[in-house]
Amino acid sequence: MRVSIITIVYNNQKNIADCLQSVHSQNYSNIEHIVIDGGSTDGTQEKIAKFNKHLSCYISEKDNGLYNALNKGIKKATGDIVGILHSDDLFYNENVISDIVDFFHKTNADLVYANGMYADQKDIRKIKRFYKSSPFKKYFLKFGWIPLHTTIYVKRDVFEKYGLYEEYYKIASDYEISLRWFTSKKITKAFLDKWVVKMRLGGKSTTLGLQKLKSSEDLAIIKKYNLNGYFTLAFKILRKIPQYIYPMFISVKKGKRT
């Protein structure tokens, strides 16, 4: 199976090389890495140039936001499976794509999702938040449950059948498309209980200044899918609390703080 990994970036010269190296270091050989740059001016393009021979597709041009950029990447994808790795992020280890492909073969699912974690912006070794998922039950959605988006991999024909990201949303279209997939009875899902991604804190969805906009868009999406309005939104927000507390507990238990 061929796996298309889509990375979108804009002015992130600090972290883009780590992301690209993470993909290049995977021990699965049949990877198509698609990089969509929004016309960076800070040196990002020069960092990407060093990896050009490892990229299947590289586009650098002005776009209309992150979901427009993701849709560009999806349209270029030729793999059997499509996943996303943002420019701030890294695969958990070199086996991630091999494990995901093996699980697709084992389960014959249309969609596979797993566990992810958030790390300190400056030191990726310091884990700040664990985002562990679980086997899917539809009623979970009413309690704000949804897997971390960058742990979700889908067969490319899921996009062909069910559509791309809604570009109307500025920050929550990943939640909308996840609900589109998880509310569909026709899309088979399988949970891979492994860590697959480390995300640096500080991305759009984790920035406090944008939380008001995110909550507003989340609520509109919750209503669109006939969930429980503010009840679902409240649980979606509250779910984050133990995700942040657990790493602190582990640090204290080990006798050190991260």
N, C-alpha and C positions, 0 to 999 in steps of 0.2 A: 504493500500500500504506500502510495505517495502522500506525504504530509506537507501541507502548505502552512507556513508560519508567517503571520502578518505582523509587522512592526511599524507603527506610525510614530513620527517624531517631528518636533519643531523646537529648534534652539535648545538642544540638550547635549552639548558637546562634552559635558562632564561625565555622563553615564552611558552614552550610546555605545561606546566601544565594549564595555562590559556586557551589555545586552547582546551585541553581535557575536562576541566571543562565546557566550553561553550557548548560542544556537550552533555555532561552528564546532563546539566541543562535544556535541551529542554523539553517542556511539551508534545511532541509527543513520544510515547513509542516504536514504531516499527522502531528503528534506528539500522542499522548495521554499527558500526564504525571500519574502517580498517586503521591501522597505519603501514606505511612502513618507517622504519628507515634505513639509509644508513650505519649503523655500527658506530654510534656515540661513541665518547671517552671522552666527556666532562661532563658526568653526566646526559645526556638526557635520557639514558635508565633507570636509577634509578628513574627519575621523571615519566617516562611512567609506570614503574612497579607498582606504587601506584594506577594506573587506570586499571590494567590488567583485573579485574573482569567486567569492563564495556566495554571492547573491544571485538569485534567479531573476529578479526584477527590482529595479530601483527607479523611482520617480521622484523628482524634486520640482514642485510647483506649488503655487498658492492654492489653498483649498478653502472650503466653506465650513471648517470645523472638524472635530475629531471623528465624527460619524461619517461625514463625507469622505474623509481620508480612509477609514476602515472599509467603506463600500468600494472605493477605488481598488483597494487591495483584494477584496473578495472577487471582484470582477476579473482580476488578473489571475486568480488562483486556478491551478489545474490539478491539484491534489485530490485524492479520494477523501481526505480528512482535512479540516481547516481549524486552526487554533490561533490565538493571539498572544503575543508577548510584547508588552509596551516597553518603550525605550528606557524606562527607569528600572526594569525588572530583569530577573535572572531565572533560569530553570533551577530547580532544587539540586539536581545532580545531572550527570551525563547520561543517566538511564531513562530519563523522563519520557522521551518520545518512544523509545523501545517499549517501555511499560504500557504506554497508552495504545500503541498499535497492537501489542499482544492482547490487550484487554478487548479491543474492538473485535479481533479475531475470535476470542473466547466467547464473547457475549452476543456477537452479531447485532449489537445495538446501533441505533442511529446517532446517539449522543452519549458521550462519556464525560463524567465530571469527577473531580477529586478534591484534595485539600490544598490550601495555600496559606501563606503566612506573610505578614508585613514586617519589614525590618527598618532599622534606623536609617535615615536619609544619608548620613555620612559614613556609617559603619554597618555594612550588610550582615555582619556576624551577630549584631545585637537584635534579637527578635523582640518586637514590641506587641505583636498581635497574632494570635493563632486563629485561622478561619477554617475550622474543621467542618466538614459536611457529614451527610448520613444518607442511608438508602431512602429513596424518594417515596413520600406519601402525599397525595394531592392536597389533603387538608392542611398540610404544613404551610402551604402558600398563604393561607388566611392568617397565620401567625408570623408573617414576615420572613419566612424561610426562603432562601434562594442561595444556590452555590456561588462562590466567588467566580466572577465572570471569566477571568483568565485561566480558570481550571476546567472550563467547559470546551470540549472538542466535539465538532459535529461533522457528519458526512457532508460533502459539498452540496449534494442534491437537497439537503434540508434548506439551504439558502435559496436554491432554485424553486423549491415548492412553496416555501413559506415567507419568502421575501428577505430583504436586506434590513439594515438598521434604519429606523425612522429618523431622518435628519431634522425633523421639527424640534426634537428635544436637544437641549444644549449639553446636558450632563448625565441624563438617566436613561438613554436609549438602550444601554446594555441591560438594564432591568426590564425594560419593555420587551426586548427580544427574548430574554430568558423566560419571562412569563408566557410569551407566545409559544415557546417550545415546551415548557413544562405543563401548560394547561392543555396541550394537544394530546389526545389519546392515541394518535397515529404515529407519534414519534416515540420510539422505544429508548429508554434511558437506562444507564448502568453506572453505579457508583464504584469508582476505583479508590480504595481506602489507602492512598499514598499521598505524600507531599509532592507537589509538582512545580510550585512556583514560589519565589521570594519577591515580594513587591516592596519598593521603597515607599515609606510614608511620605506624603507631600504631593501626591497626584491630585488631579482635580476633584475626584470623589472623596478624598480624605482631607481636603483643605477646609478649615473651619469657616472661612469667609464665604464659601460657596454652599455650605450646608443648607441654608435657607432655600436657595434655588433648587437644590437636589430634593429636599423634602417636598417642595411644591410640585415638582415634576413626578416624584414617586407617588404622591397622592392622586394625581391625575391618572397615572398608569394603573394604580390599584383600583380606582373606580372603573376604568376602561375594562378591566378583567373581572369585574363584579366580585371583588373581595370585600373585606370588611372596613373600608374607609380608614378613618383615623385609628381604629383598633389595630388594623394590620400595620399601618405606618408606625404606630407606637412600638409594637413588638419588633418591627424591623430595626428600629433605632436601638431598643433595649438589648437586642441580641448582641450588640457590639460590646457591651460592658464586660461580660465574662471573657470575651476574646482578648481584651486588654488586661484583665486581672490575672489570667492564668500565667502569662509570661513573668509577671511580677512575683507571683507565688513561687514559681520555679526558681527564680533568681534568689529569693530569700531563702528557700530551702537549701540551695547550694552554697549559701553563705556569702553571696555577692549580688550586687545590683547591676543591671545592664542599663 
